[in-house]
Structure formats: structure tokens, C-alpha cells
Amino acid sequence: MSVSSFKPRDWSTQPPYLYPDYKSTPLRAPTKPLIPLRQTISEVTGPVYGQASVGPLDADLTRNGRAAGGEPQGERIIVTGRVLDEDGRPVPDALVEVWQCNAAGRYLHVADQHDAPLDPNFSGGGRCASDAEGRYRFTTVKPGAYPWPNHHNAWRPAHIHYSLFGPGFATRLVTQMYFPGDPLLPLDPIYNSAPAGARELLVAGFSLDVTQPGHALGYVFDIVLRGRGATPMEA
């Protein structure tokens, strides 16, 4: 992707700013129509992040948060995929950051008061840079479902948050990855805020090729930064 190839987002595939079933959106949605602005030099040339920002254990969430010196609890998984532009070309050196709750459904954050145990060997944060083919890869544990106060008996499906920086700030993307077959998906207003036909782009595919015998199940989640077929952003 070159800086001259950044094209407008396809807003028909993106969640609306205001989605009443997602109770947080009425508090933060803009009340006036957005005004498109021309991309500036700072948005198409930087900031640039990449390999220099990544440490050797950053992509392995089963190892980078072992405060108690043991293994994190839960089902080990490998999540991999490619970062692409709208023409299917790989985006190298994109900074891919993830954060998630632990296997019991609790984040290591002071604001999370869910009555579930913290894991002293799991911080829930990681990052890596995409390679020359746009590929990224994380080892982690499958996050648990957890309750949230959006509506009566509301539970979030298992998910992993993603933050991506491509070759310019105009390619910034924040999104969530879900797991196939999760029975909570049809009930989740954040997932359903993405238009039908696009929300399926948020669900990873199970892959036996990525699965490692005796160690971890594998999932593939490709990400398109913007333009046609762009991965929906977080609502």
C-alpha cells in the first residue's frame, strides 16, 4: 500500500456511530453529520510503527505475563492471519496489538469488577508486526464470556480486541475478533451493530493447519485495513 493509494472507507460495511441497542453509543455518537476532510501529509506518512516497537515475547501472551512463574489457565490457542489492503495486497510492518480478558472472563484492569478470578500468569496484552507477506501471529488462551450491564442478562461473546497501525494514521483500525459457533453472537449488540454481510468478517475461522498437535487450537483472522471489504471497526 502506498500513501497515494489510501481510498475512502466504505461506510456501508461499518457499524453506525449510533446503535441504540448498544447503550454506550447514544452517549458518544456525533449529533451532526460528519464532514469529510482531505487527508493531510501527517495522516498518510505516519506515525510509523514496526519491528522496532516489538519485544521477543510480546506476541506470546502465554509467556509475557507470568508474574507467578506458571502457566496461564485456559485453552491455548494460536491466532494468525494477514493484514491486507483493499486490493488484497499484504501490508508489511503493520503494528498489530491485541488485548483480551482471561479464560475466566476477567480483564486485568481496575475497572473490571466481574466476580471471576484473575490469572497471575496472564496479563491479556500483546503485540507484533506483520511480516513481508502481511502475516501476524499470536499465542494466547481463549478468552471467556463475561457479563456486562448493557441490558438484562447481557453477556459478551468470547472476543479479542485488535488495534492496528498501517503505513499511515489513515489506516488506523480498532476492531474485535470473534470465534466461530459462539452461541452469544446473535445476542450481542456490538457484533450486530456491524451490517449483515460485513459482521461475518469479524469471525475467525478454525484451522487445523494452524492447530499444533498436543499444544493449541488454531484460528485464522485476516484483516483489511480500509476501502472495499474493510474489516468493520469497533462500534
Disulfide bonds with the S-S distance in Angstrom:
none
